[in-house]
Amino acid sequence: MTGEPRETELLVVGSGIAGCAAALAGARAGASVTLATKATRPEESTSYWAQGGIAVSRGDAEQFKRDIIAASDGLADETAVDVLVESADEAVEDVLVETLGVDFDGDDGHEYAREAAHSEPRILHVDAATGKHLLGPFMSHLESHDDVEILADTAALELVTAEGRVHGAMLEQNGEWAPCLAGATVLATGGVGACYGRTTNPPTAAGDGVAMAALAGADTADMEYVQFHPTAFAGEDGDDRGTFLLSEAVRGEGALLRNADGERFMPDYHEDAELAPRDVVARAVRAERERTGGVSLDVGPVDFEAEFPGLASACRDRGVDIEAGIPVAPAEHFLCGGVAVDTEGRTSLDQLYAVGECARTGVHGANRLASTSLLEGLVWGLRAGEAAAGNEPVAVEVPELRDSDPSLPDSFAEEKFIRLRRVMDDYVGIERTPSDLDRAAGVLRRLKGEIDAYIRTRTSRSLYELRNACIAALLITRAARENETSRGCHHLVEEAAADAD
């Protein structure tokens, strides 16, 4: 221990919409809240990168529920979906409109967009950068709250546990670490984008919450269901980390997908064409890229400059001739599984909660419906923050983190990350085979053993992030190997077909 220990009633790890909502609800319930985040600015949060918007029920919760379950390939938990759709409108109005004053598009803030697999327009948005316009005001509101302390550029290294209960976490800031003992702990750390080469997530999305919870003994579920977004900008080869999302709202407004031969292909894959569920569109885009050499998003049917000025600017900055089509490819986008939780975010460990993308609420099943991620984070964040309030921290023995050996080179973690991403891209991507999954598991086990050997005598944020990403990757791979049924975004192919490709 090299820093000053802390105590708080409620520790929230992560500053996306789920973490902010948990902190707000905890403070509203009278708890003292400490929010620890690796981010130093809002754009380092996954929620900030959310483009499309936030779905609401518009008074028809039953139809919203049907759309969610259909997109989930029938695997969504109906109880969880009921919680989401019945809470949606009130949560958005209370927090985003009345508390934060978010100015959604439309003359009265109610211009609803339609996205893939939605039966009707129901998505509130701000341009194609909704997350950006939510996170800034949310963080500013929390910073002004007397009962909330925000620790920026602060990483949780591991959970503090004793006799099946979680008592906070070891926090690292500026190379120093110390425990933050808490009456209850909420994990809101986002997804697993750092495990893949092309992703729409920020680099900080290393699966931290899932890994820390799993190491502490918490249950995880549905880890095999990793959603790939079909239309991420396809940069030059070797430049996958600089990709960005072409929002599903663009297709909702009428944009078309064309292969390198100029052919519109989605009607051949699904009756809903460009508005088919994401897993269907992603596999189709992948197939057409391999068959013809490329896929582009034709925005000719859309007033692209006016409707999506931010995306248009991003394309121009990269030298794209928008009229000729925007090159796109699938990218890792969202983890549908995670730490298993109930309808209030409780995990299988006492006083540990998980919300947002690191949590498996059951809402998404095998495939997430567009624009439900911000909503799920908001709803479960509010519920978990309220449920977790009212507990005092308890003094317990904290883990000893050693740092007795010389520091590793700055490039060490990134070189291992490159190896990890290559394995996940090659063997645990949009399509999988049993032999590929076995191969990936073997490589990842060896990599984890190597990382564990270093971490026994060294403490650094980059090393713990690498360990967490490796654990998350192993959980995904093992779950995929154990599930022999293709559903949603877990798609198995025959070995012979894979060899032919």
N, C-alpha and C positions, 0 to 999 in steps of 0.2 A: 504493500500500500504506500503510495507516494503523494497522494492528494488528501484533501480534507473530507472526512465522512459527512454524509448528509442524512437527514431524516425528513420524511414527508408522509402525509396520509395516503396520497395517491401519486404513484409514479406512472407517467405515460411515456412510452418510448416510440417516437415517431411523430412527425408534424404534418402529415397529409390530412385530408379532410377527416379521416377516421380518428386520428390522434387528436386533432383540434376539437372535434365534437366530443370526444371522451373527456378532454380537459375542461371544456365548457360545462358539460353536464356535471362533472365532479365539483367544479367550483360553485355552480348553481345549487348543488346539494349541500354546500357548506364545508367541503373538504379543502384542505391545503393541497395544492397540486404542483408537482414538478414535472415539466415537459422537457424531456431530453431528446435532442435531434442531432443527427450527423450533419444536417443541412446548415449552411451558413447564410443561405438566402432561399426564398420560396421555390425558385426554379429547380432546386436540388431534390424536391419532393416529387414522387410519382404522380400525385394528384394534380400538381401544377401542369403536368404534361397532358392531362386529359383534354381532348379537343371537343368531341361531339356535344356533350352536355349532360344534363341530369334528367332522367325520365321521371314522370309523375303519372298518377292514375287518371287525372282529369275527371274524377268522380266515378270512374268505371273500373273499380279494383278487380272485378272478375275477369274482364277482358285482358287487363294487364297481366294478371296471374296466368291466364291461358297462354299468352305470348311467351312468358318466361319459361313455363314448363315445356312448351313446344321447342323453344330454342335449346333447352337443356337436354334434348333427346330423351325426355321423359324421366330424367333422373333427379330433378330438383325435389327437395323436401317440401311438401305442401304446407306444413306448419310454418316453416321459415319463410316461404313465399308469401303466406298470408300476413305475417308480421311486416314484411317489406312493403307490400302494396297498400295495406291498410294504414301504415304510418307515413307513407310517402308525402302526400300533399301537406299534411300538418307540419312535418319536419322541415320541408323546404320553405314553407311560408314563415314558420317561427324563426328559424336560424338564418337562412340565406336572405330572405326578403326583409323581415322586420328587424332582426338583430344586426345583420351585416349590410343591409341596403344594397344587395347585388342588383344591378340594373340589367336584367335579362333583355334580349333583343325583342323588339316589338314596341308599338306605341304605348302599350300599357304593361310592358314587361312579360307579355304572354304570347309570344310568337313561337308556336310549336313546330318543331321539325320532325321528320320521319326518318328512321334509319332501318337497316336490314332486320328482318324478322319481326318488326313491329307492325301490327295490323292497322295502326292509325298514327297520325302525328301526335306525339306526347312529350317531346324532348325540349326542355328549356335550355337555352344556350346563349353564349355571348360570342358572336362571330364564330370562329372555329378554335377558340382558346378559352373555353369555359373554366378549366381548372385554374388558369392564370388569374382570372378575375374573381375566383373564390378564395384562393389561398392567401393572397396579399391582405385583403380585408380581414380574414379570419385570424391570421397571425397578429395583425395590428390590434384587433379587439382583445385578444388574449394578453398581449403585452401590457395593455392598459388595465387589466383586471388585477385587483389587489391580492387575490388568493392564488394567482398563477405565477410561477417562476419558470422562465424559459432558459434552458441551457443549450445554446447553439454550439455547433461544431463539437458535439459530445456524442460518443458512441457507447452503447451498452455492450460489454464484452461477454458477460455471462450472467445468469440469474443466481441470486442468493437463495438457497433452499435449505429447509430443515424439516425432517419428518413429514414429507409430502406437502409442505406448504411453501409457497414462494414469498420471500421477504424483501423483494427489491432486486437490485442488479448492481454489478460492478460497472462503474462508469469511467470512461477515459476521456480526458480533455487535455490538449496540448502536451501529450506524452506522459501525463500523470494519471493515475487511476486510484479510485477509492470507492467504497460501497455507498449506495444510496438506499437506506433501509426504508421500506414503505409498508403501510398497512395493506395495500393492494397494488398490483402492477398490471398495467394494460399494455400489451404489445400491439403496435400499429406501424410496423416497419416496412410495409409494402411488399413487393414481389421478388422475382428471381431473375430479372433481366440480365444481371451480370453473369449468369450461367450460360448465356447464348451469345453468339457472335453478332447477329443482327437483332436488335430489340428496340422497342419504342420506350423502354424504361430509362431512367437516369442511371449513371454508373454506380450510384450508391445502393441500388436494389439488389442486394447480395443474399437475400433469403435469411437475413439475420434472425428475425423473430421466429420463423419456423425452426431453424437450427437450434437456437437457444432453448426453445420450449421442448423440442425433441430430446436434447441432451439432458434436460431436467426431468424427463420422464413423461411429458404430456403426450396425449394421443394426437396423431395426425390422420387425415383422411383425404381421399380423392386427389392425391398428389400427382397421379398420372395425367390429369386433365389440365394440360398447359395449352392455353389458347394462343394461336398465331393470328395476328391481324393480317388480312389479305393485301392491304394497300399501304405499305410503307414505301417511302421514296427509295428507289434502288440506286444507290451511289455507285461509283466506280468500284471494281473489284479491289478488295483490301481496305475499303473505306466504310465497312458496315457499321462501325460504331458511330458514325455521323449521320445515321438515317433519321428520318422524322416521319410522323404519321400523316397520311392523307385521310382526313376524317371520313368516317362512314357517312356523315351527313352530305358529303359531296355526291356520293352515289344516290343518297336519298333524294337529292334535288334533280337527279337525272343523268349523272355522268355514267359513261359506259366503259367496260373493260374490253380491250382489243389485244389480240396476240400480235406477234411480229409480222404476220402476213396481213394485218389490218382487219382481221375478222373478229366480229363480236362473238364470243364463245359461251357466255354464261347461260343463254337459253338452252344449250345442249346438255348442261349439267343439272339444272334445277328449274322448276316451273316459275320460281320467283326471280330467276336470273340474277342480276346484280344485287338484289335485296334478299337473297337466300341467307341462311344462317352462316356465321363467320367461318365455321369449320369447313363447310361445303365450298365457299368461295376461296378460302385459302388453299385448299387442295387443288381446286381447279386452276388457280393462278400458278401454282407450282408446276402442275402438269403441262400447262401451255408454255410456260417459260422453258421447260425442258424439251418440249416437242418442237417449238418454233424459234426459240432463242430469246424471247422477251415478251413482256406484257406491259401495256401502257394504259393509263387512265385518260379516256377521251372526255374532256370537260367542255367540248363544244356545245352540248345541249344546256349548259349551265352558264349563268352570268357570273363566271368564276371570280373576276376581279372585284365585282361589287359585293357578292355574297361571301367570299372567303379571301379578303384582302391580305390577311396574315400568311395564308398558304401560298397565295400568288407571289407575294414578296419573297418567301423562302425559296420558291422554285426559281424565280428570276436571279436570286443571289447565287444559285448553283448553275446558272447558265442554261436553264431548261427552256426550250422553245415550247411554250405551253400549248400553242395551237397544234403542234405536231403530236401532242400527247405527253403525259408525265410518266416516266418509267417507274414501275412499282414492282414490289416483291413481298412475299409474306415475311413477317418478323414476329419474334416472340413478344407477346403483349400482356398476358394476364394469367395468373395462376388461379384456377377455379377451386382447387383444394387448399389445404393448409392445416393449421392447428384446429382440431375439432372443437367446436364451441356450441353452446345452446343459444336460445333466443335472446339471452342477455350478455352473450359474449364470454360466458364462463368456460374455462377449459377443464380438463380432468384433474388439474392440480389446484389445491385450495388457494384462493386469493390471486390466481393468475387468470387474466382475461386476454383475449385476442380479438382484434377488429380490423376491418379493411381487408386488403389483399392477402395478408399473412394468415387470415382466419378462414376456416371452412365452415360457413354458416349452413350450407346445404342449399342456398338459393340458386346456385348456378348449375348444379348437377354436372353433366359432361360438357357443357358449353355455355358461355355467358351471353345473355342478350345484351345488345349494344346499349350503352349509356345507363347501365345499372350499377356500375362500379362506384361512382361518386355517391349514388343514393344508398347503396349498401353500407358504405363507409360512414355516411352521415347517420343513418338509422341505428346501426349497431354501435357506433361510437357514442351516441346519446344514451342508449340503453345500458351499455357497459359502464360508462362514466357514472351514471346515477346508481347502478347496482353496486359498484365498487367503493362508493363513498362511505364514510362512517367507520373506518378501521384505523386504529392507531398502529404505528410501527412497533415492532418487538425486537429487542436486542438479541441477536444470534451470532454464532461464529461465522465469519465470512471466509470465502476461499482465499488461499494464498496464491497470488499470481507471481511467478518468478521471472526475473529478468537478469539472469546471471551470466549468460553467454554474450559474446559480441553481437552487435546488430547485423542483420542480413543486408545485403546490397539492396538499394532502392528498387532495382529491377526484379528482385526475386519474386515478389507476389504477382506482378504483372505477367512474368514469364509462365508461372504456374496457371494463372487465369487463362492465358492463351491456350494452354494444353487442355484445360477443363472445357473451355468453350468449343474447341475443336471436337472433343469427344461428344458433347451434347448435340452439336450441330449435325455431326455425321451419323450418330446412332440413336438419338432420343429426340428427334425433330417432329415434323408434321406427320411422317409415316415411319413406322417402326417394324422390326422383325424380332422374333425371339432371340436369334443368334446375335443380332446387333445389340440388343439390350444386355445379353450376357457379356458381350465384349466390353460394353460401356461400364457395367458394374465392376468387372475385373480391374479396369484401368482406374476407375474412381476409388476403389478400395485401396489400391496401392498408393494413389495420390494422397488420400486421407491419412494413411499410415505415415507417409513422409511428412505431411504437415504437422501431425500430432507430435512427432519426434522433435520438431523445431519449437512447437508452442510450449513444450514442457519447461523450457528454460529461457523463453523469450516472450515478452508482452509488447505487442504493437497492434494498432488498429488494422493495418493492412493484413497482418497475419491472421487475425481473428475473422476479418471479412472473408479471406480466402478459405479458412476452415468452414465458416458458415455456408458459403456457396457450395463447397464440396459436399457437405452434409445434405443440403437441399437437393443437389443434383443426384446424390445417392438415393434419397427418399423418392424422388420422381422416377428414377430408373427402376428401383425395386417394385414400386407400386405398378408401374407399367408392365413389368415382367410377370407379376402375379395376376394381372387382369387379362384374361385371354379373349375378352369380348370387345370388339371395336364399338365404341360409342362416342359420339360427339368428337371432341378434339383428341381423343386417344384412338388412333387409327392404325391397326395392324395390317400388314400386307403379307402375302405368301412369300416364302423364301425364293421360290422360282421366279416370281414376278419381280422381286427386288433385284435378283441377279441379272434379269433381263434388262432392267433400267441401267 
